[in-house]
Amino acid sequence: MRRILGLVGFLTLFACNDGDLQIETIDFDSASVQFCESAADINTSILFKINTSEALILELQNGILQNEASEGAISSSVPSQSQLSYRIFSDNVTTGYFCDDIPPTTPTVIEEIAAQGGEVFVTTVQSATDTTIYEHTIELSGISLVNDNGERITDLSINNFGTITTQLSN
């Protein structure tokens, strides 16, 4: 009996520990992709999705959006070319937090986690009905979010970031 208790005690020392990880799932599927300009153009670089008191912020690599159809997906690595951050706020957050000239003082950021790896893929197609309009589908792959304690967020449901439309200027 002592050997069994000793073995259980020994195994407990090496058992997995979930620690204090508070974020188990990041799910922005129902949130729309947003930006600050009245209409997106190829210079739009900051995109975000808001889910009540959480936000997913994507800063695209300069020049990845083009007003021409792409042959397949164009890749941008995270964090060296594009950046992705996940923020938790003290209360519900609005577009004004990201877009106002002077950001509101509330809500405050409780936690911010920058992606340490992954890829952003942008596929651009020309509209079938208007040759001046281009649709950019943005997808994320292999995103690795690790908090300050070294804990990885595992159930990441953010593969499809969204689609934005740009138009050739006259």
N, C-alpha and C positions, 0 to 999 in steps of 0.2 A: 504494500500500500504506500509506503514511504517513497519507493522508487517511482510509482505512478504520479504521486503528488509532486515529486521533484522534477519529473519529466514535464508535467503540465506547467509548473512554475518556470522551467527553463524555456519552454516553447512560448510562453507568454511574453518573455523578454524580447523575442524576435518576431512576434506577431505584427501584422500590418496595423498601422495606426492612422486613422483618418484625420487626426489632429483637430484643429478648429476650423476646418474648411466650411465656410458658410454658404458658398455658392456651389450648387450641385449641377444646375442646368442653366444654360443661356439659350433662350428661345425668342427669336425676333421674327418668326415666320409671319405673324399677323401684322407686323409693323411695316409701314411703307417707307421706302427710301426718300429722304428729304435733303434739301440743300437750301442755301440762303438766298440765292438769286431768284428773280421772278421766273426765269427760264434758264435751264441748264445750257451751257455751251461747252466747247472743248477745253476751256480753261477752268471749268469747275473742278476743284480738287478736293473739297471737303464735303463728304456725304455722311449722313447719320440716320440712324433709326432710333426711335424713342418707344419705349415700352413702359409706360407710367413713370416709375422712379429709376429706370435704367436707360442707358443709351449705349449704342454701339457706333463708334466714330471711325470712319475710314478716310484717310488722307491718301489720295491717289498719287502715284508717280506722275510727274509732269510729262505731258505729251501722250499719255496712254489713251486718252479719248481723241479720236480723229473722226472727221466728217468724211469717211470713206469706209466702205465695207472691208472687213478684215477676212483674211483667209484663215479661218479657225480662230482659236482664242489667243489673245496676246497676254503673256504672263508678266507679272510683277511680283518680286519676292518681298516677303514681310520679314523683318522690319527694315531691310537695307534700301528698298526702293519705294514701297508703300508702307504706311503705318496703320495699324488697327488698335483701337483702345476700347475697353469696356469700362463704363462708369456706373457706379451706384450712387444715387443722390439721396439726400435727407427727406425729400418729398417729391411729388410729381414734377417732372421737368417739361418745359415747352420749347418750341422752336426758338422763341425769343432768347433763351439761354445761349444758344449758339449764334444767333444772327443779329441781335441788337448791338448797336454801336457801343453802348455801355451795358455789359451783361448785368442781369439782376443779381442782387446779393444772396437771394435764396431761390432755389434750394442750393445747398452746399454739397460738394462732392465728399462722400463718405469713403469711397474706395475707387481707385483707378488702377486698371491692370492693362498693361501694354502687351500686345502679342509678341512673342519671342521667335516665332517662326510660322511658316506657311506661305501660301501663294494666293494672289488675286488674279483672276482670269477675266478678261474683258473680250466679249465677242460683239462685233458691230455689224449690223445689217442695215441696208438702205430700205426705206419704206417702199412697199409695192405700189402705193397710191400717190406718193409725193416724193419726187427724187431729191428734194432739198432736206428731207428729214432722215435722221439716222437714229436707230435704237441700239443702245449699249447695254448688254446683259452682263451684270457683274456677279461673279461667283467666287466663293472662298474655298480653299482646300487646305487641309492639313494645318489649320490654325492652332497654334499652341499658346494658350494663355496660362501663365504661371503667376500666382500672387507673391507678395513679399515674403511669405513663409516657405516658398518653394513648392506650394501645393498646386497641382495641375487641375484645371477644370476639365472634366472628362466628357460629359454629355453635351457636346457642342452642336447645337442645331442651327447653324448659321451658314450653310453651304450656299444658298441662293440669297445674295445680298439685295438684289433688285435690278430693275431696268430703268434707265433714264433716257430721255429723248433730247437730241440736239438738232439744230437746224442751221443750214448754210446761211450766212448773212449776205444781204444784198449789197 
